[in-house]
Amino acid sequence: MKNIILTLGVLTLTLAFIGCGAPAANNTAANKPANANTAANTTNTNTAANTAANTASNTAAAPAASGADQDFTVVNKTGVIIDKLFVSPSDKDDWQEDILGKDVLADGESLEIKFHPKEKIEKWDLKIEDSKGNSIEWTDLKLTEISKVTLHYKDGKGTADVE
């Protein structure tokens, strides 16, 4: 009888987490490079991301009852489809889960990224990747002062307009 109650309790918790509306986790994360750029600069690494089992929580994808200070909208104006999107605290050495999961962010589309209401970290890094593994990174974005990030790609360089 105790086993049935324990199993039902675990099942209930699992269903509660699944039903929260967070995107499905793909349990992969890429290591951040040791020489990350500043928010004003970008890097096109042109290599596939290294993957490792994700042990960190994805606070950027956590549902929020009320808006957190870090909530923002990302707009894709790169001219390409974004296959993966990562948001990770600037002081961490690895990327969190791909926020898009199995989805993509087409050129011209936008995505609202919500943080847990209790999140306190101010500076975050953003990384996008196309289907070929080409990636661009923006670092030290002070999301408590940003509500919208519009991503551009022209002449081999990635830029971002922040509002």
Beta strands, then each sheet from edge to edge (+ up, - down):
strand 1: 28-29
strand 2: 52-53
strand 3: 72-77
strand 4: 84-89
strand 5: 110-113
strand 6: 123-129
strand 7: 135-142
strand 8: 148-154
strand 9: 157-162
sheet 1: 1+ 2-
sheet 2: 5+ 3- 8- 9+
sheet 3: 4+ 6- 7+
end
